[in-house]
Amino acid sequence: MSRSAPMSAARAEEIATACLIWLAGNEELLPVFMGASGLAPEDLRQAAQDPHFLGSVLDFLLMDDAWVMAFCQAQGLAYDLPGQARQLLPGGEQVHWT
């Protein structure tokens, strides 16, 4: 799990899509995610094409460090990559309150 070059928006979407697939295979987290997203299971495939939705997938993952660690370990990713990916998707920009 090494650091790499700056992430592209395309790579951020790939990470978020991998996260969605990982969630779909997680019998404990999938119902929690589905409840939080408000989507019906049949709407997931279409929603996965929307960068805003992919950002919400990462928002959900980032709520719990244990989830981040489990996802990253399953994917062979560095623990900071989901957060980096989230910043590149719509709604993930850092807010400056100055």
Residue pairs with C-beta under 8 A, 6 or more apart in sequence:
1 72
1 76
1 77
1 78
1 79
2 78
3 78
7 81
7 84
7 85
7 88
8 88
9 51
9 88
9 89
11 85
12 54
12 84
12 85
12 86
12 87
12 88
12 89
13 51
13 54
13 85
13 89
15 58
15 75
15 77
15 81
15 82
15 85
16 54
16 55
16 57
16 58
16 85
16 86
16 89
17 48
17 54
18 71
18 75
19 57
19 58
19 61
19 71
19 82
20 44
20 48
20 54
20 57
22 71
22 74
22 75
23 29
23 30
23 33
23 57
23 60
23 61
24 30
24 44
29 67
33 57
33 60
34 41
36 60
37 47
37 53
37 56
37 60
39 47
47 53
48 54
51 89
51 90
52 89
52 90
52 91
54 89
55 86
55 89
55 90
55 91
55 92
56 91
58 82
58 83
58 85
58 86
58 89
58 92
59 86
59 91
61 67
61 68
61 71
61 82
62 68
62 82
62 83
62 86
68 79
68 82
68 83
69 79
71 77
71 82
72 78
72 79
72 81
72 82
86 92
87 93
87 94
